[in-house]
Amino acid sequence: MKVLDGIKARNFLVIGRVGMDLCPDPPGVRTRDASSMMVSMGGSSANIAAGLVKLGCKAALVTKVSNDAVGWYCLNQLDHYGVDRTHVKAITGECRTSLAVYESRVEEHQSVIYRNNAADFQMGVSDVEAVDYAAFGALITAGTVFAAEPSRSAAFRAFELARAAGLPVIFDIDYRPYSWPSADVAADVLSRAGAMADLIVGNDEEFGFMAGGLDKGLAKARTLAATSAVIVVYKMGPKGAVAFADGRELRTGIYPVTALKPTGAGDSFMAGLLASLSEGQGLEDAVLRGSACAAIAVSRPGCAPAMPTTAELEDFLSTHSGPMPV
């Protein structure tokens, strides 16, 4: 199956964590000064899945949560967003669903992530082998799923099964140092995952990390596009993005907004990019629509709640003259 054909099926299998987010309320309050918190669903893979559903696609999640109040909350939230949780298992024991506490503020922003004995890292090979890959159009995962065993082996097995079933593999590098035993292990594993992916999205620091230096990141993205991946998107924050495909390099800018917080942009970008490609948008337009989704997400509290619906995205695009030039 061609990469775009799989994406156009608009039915995505997403592998990776779902978690609970806590944010001081109202926005702008520091965690240390908080007297109340906003609670919402988080976790990169779950956010991407929710974002896709809000944009009219179908998405199913494969992961594990703890069999407790926090895990049950996440299961309920997946139902709320319309994400298929057939392959989300609740487990007993000492492993716990991830928890993030972050501030809805840009200046001196603080995020604290609780990932010790994370339940999602307990996803095993048997969990991904239980999936009917032929029922989906494409597989998506984020780099965090590779940070520990048995989740790492399970994710690589899922890549193999997806490719055998003709599904394109979509990979968000999403490097989070706190999840990994060492930078060397992360660089090796993420590079292996990248070499197996058909569509790769990452920022300049993540590509640079894989390449062994920030100044080598753009060349790494180019090399992946020339040797293994069909589409590579190299994000540069406020400087926009470079998309590589069919021997072309497309440079796009960002939509300026007043950011409420820095979190959620990458997940919203991925959802917007893929949903737009699934609708038949060209790559340049799809990247721009992904950028618009990222802009919307950082201007609202929460991560999954901040992802736009199709109507909200169209309204944003109609009221903004265009992205900043690069």
Order of alpha helices (4+ residues) and beta strands (2+ residues): alpha-beta-beta-beta-alpha-beta-alpha-beta-beta-beta-alpha-beta-alpha-beta-alpha-beta-alpha-alpha-beta-beta-beta-alpha-alpha-alpha
